[in-house]
Amino acid sequence: MIRQDGLSQIDQYAIRNIECRVRVLVGCYGITPDDRDDLIQQLFLEYLERIAGFDPERGRYKTFVNCLIRNQVITLIRARKRQLQEAILCALPSVPAEDPDDETPSAGAADLSEDNFRMATGRATRPAAELLDVRIDVDRVVKSLPPHLCEIANRVVAEGVADLSKAMGRSQTRIYQLVWKMRAAFKESGVLPATEAAR
C-alpha cells in the first residue's frame, strides 16, 4: 500500500484514481485480490515516470492525469489478454507412453489430451475427430439439397436469418420455413443437433 502522507494533492488524486480503476479490474483478466497492491504500485510508478510530460497549454492537469492512468490501464489489460490467449493457445505437452509393466496408470494422463482441454475451457463441444466427422456429414447433406435450399443453408450460417431475409427480399418466416424443410434432409441422414437427438 502506498502511503499518501507527504504526497502532493495531485499525486493523492492520482492514487485515488488508480485505486478505483484497479478495484474494477480485480476478478477480470486473471487479476486476483492478491494482485491489487502490486498493480496500484506499478501504475503509480508508471504515472510518476510519465507525469513530467504534462503540457499546461494542451489541457488541465487532472484531465492529463485521468488520460494517463486510463491509457496505462488499457495497456495493462491488453497485456493480460495476450497472456491469457497465449496460455490457452499453447500446445499441451505430449503424454509420455505408459510403461506396459507398470500396473498403475499415471494419474491424470487421460486428462492431458488437447480435446479434453478444449472442451474443459469451452473452446469445443466434442473431440476434434468427432467434429470433423459431423462437418463431413453436414457438407454431404447440404450438397444433396436442391440448389435454392443449398444456397440458403450456406448463407443462413454466415449471415443469420434477419440479414438473409433482407438480402433475399423474403420474410423471416419464409426463411425459417425453408430451414425447417432442410431439417427433414438432415433427419433422414441421421445428422441432428445434440438437442434434437436427445428428444
Protein Blocks (a to p, Z undefined) as FASTA:
>chain_A
ZZfehpafklmmmmmmmmmmmmmmgopahiafklmmmmmmmmmmmmmmmmmmpcfklocf
klmmmmmmmmmmmmmmmmmmmmmmmmmmpccdddddddfklmbdcehklmmpmklmmmmn
opafbdfklmmmmmmmmmmmmmmpcfklmmmmmmmmmnommlmmmmnopafklmmmmmmm
mmmmmmmnopacfklmmZZ
